[in-house]
Amino acid sequence: MNEAQAAEQEKEQKAINERMAHIKNTILVLSGKGGVGKSTVAVNIAVELAREGKRVGLMDVDIHGPSIPGMFGLDGVQVLHNGSAIIPMEFTGNLSIMSIGFLLQGKGDAVIWRGPMKYHVIRQFISDVEWGELDYLIVDCPPGTGDEPLSVAQLVGAGKAGAVVVTTPQRVSVDDVRKSVQFCRKLDVKILGVIENMSGFVCPHCGKTSDIFDSGGGETLAKEMKAPFLGKIPIESGIVQSCDEGKPYVLNNSDSETAKAFGKVVEDILSSGENTGG
């Protein structure tokens, strides 16, 4: 690295530090397995925190498969700029969102980037986005323990972030998600807890719960890894519809078992105190 590059990197890190000084808590939503409903969990946790009166940012760092814009009904919308700064998309007065999806020309555009480009964009999402004063920055990460979650953990700084780890009940998922717990420990990311998603299907007709994907895998993993267990999120048919329609589920279904489960998760996060990484 030459002198000019070092100076530029120092300048960028200073901008990141200044931005992070206004964000009380950073929470990564992680899973070592794809298809576990991690983005759905991130969206509903962010919305539920905002409903509790917290100032919340939701940062989507799934560079290759950004689904957050669609889950809020914001497909095709592009963010605005204020000079060199990026203005995040406002969903409510205290919930703002940033995703690579807001920077693409079309919904079907593919992002074909290697690690360094992804790292650079994630740096920009932290340093150049005008998040303002936040109580919580929720970071929706892609599956695995690769470039994106690693970049966020390193940029935020050791000991300054927490993580919610998402799994489904069956063994094939739990075995992969176990790696995310180890990832957090190696990078000094505080594990706020494990969520067992898709834990039982709630029949919309009779209300009976059926364990389609078995049950208890997430709770077993939490005990094994000596991590808090944040609870089980059941499957309800309305969740799929709400995601497709761009309406976060907890907003219009507050009496459902799923919404109550998310409420309990957020209650546990709030009771863990400020400074999630401390």
C-alpha positions, 0 to 999 in steps of 0.5 A, a space after each residue: 500500500 502506497 502513501 496515498 492509498 494509506 491516507 485514503 484508507 485512514 480518511 475512510 476509517 475516520 468517516 466510519 468511526 464518526 458515523 458509528 459514534 451516532 449508532 448505539 447498537 449494531 446487530 448482525 442477523 446471521 445464518 450459516 444456511 440459506 433458506 432459513 428466513 433470515 431476511 424475514 427475521 431481520 425485517 420483522 425485528 427492525 419493524 418491531 424495534 421501531 414500533 417500540 419507539 427506537 430509532 432503527 436502521 436496516 442495512 441489507 448487505 446481501 449484495 448478490 440477492 438483496 430481498 429487503 426492498 421487495 419486503 417493504 414494497 420498495 422494488 425499483 425505488 432508488 435512493 437520493 444523494 445529498 452531495 457525497 452522502 447517500 440518503 437511506 430510504 425512509 419507511 417510517 419516521 424512525 425506520 430507514 433502510 439501505 440496500 444495494 437494490 436501491 442502487 441498481 437500474 433494474 430488478 433483474 440486474 445481477 451484481 457480479 463482484 469479487 470480494 474487494 468490490 463488496 468490501 468497498 460498497 459495505 464501507 460506503 453503506 456505513 461511512 456515506 449513508 446518512 443514518 443519523 442518530 440510531 438506537 439500533 442498526 440491523 444488518 441483514 447478512 447473506 448466508 455463510 461466514 464470507 465477505 459480507 458479514 466479515 466486512 461488517 464485523 471488521 469495519 464496526 470493530 471488535 467487541 462493538 457488534 452483536 448477532 442474532 443467529 437464525 436456524 430452522 429446526 432440522 439437523 442439516 440447518 443446525 449443523 451449518 448454523 453452528 459455524 456462524 456461532 463460531 464465526 461470532 466468537 472468533 471475531 468478538 461479536 457478542 451472540 445475543 441469541 439463537 432463533 429457531 425459525 419455521 418452527 411449526 406450521 400454524 394451520 389457518 383453519 384449525 389453529 393446530 401446529 404441525 412440526 413440518 421441519 421437526 422441532 427443538 434444533 435451535 434450542 438444542 444448538 443454543 444450549 450446546 453453544 452456551 448461547 441465549 435462546 430467543 425463541 421459536 418463530 412458527 410458520 404462518 401462511 400470511 408471512 409469505 403473502 406479506 413478504 410478496 406484498 411488501 408489508 412487514 408481517 408484524 405491522 398488520 398481524 399483531 395478534 398472530 403467534 408469529 408476531 407475538 414470537 417476534 415481540 418476545 425476541 425484541 423484548 429479550 434484545 431490549 432487556 439485554 441492554 444497550 451496547 450490544 457488543 459490550 
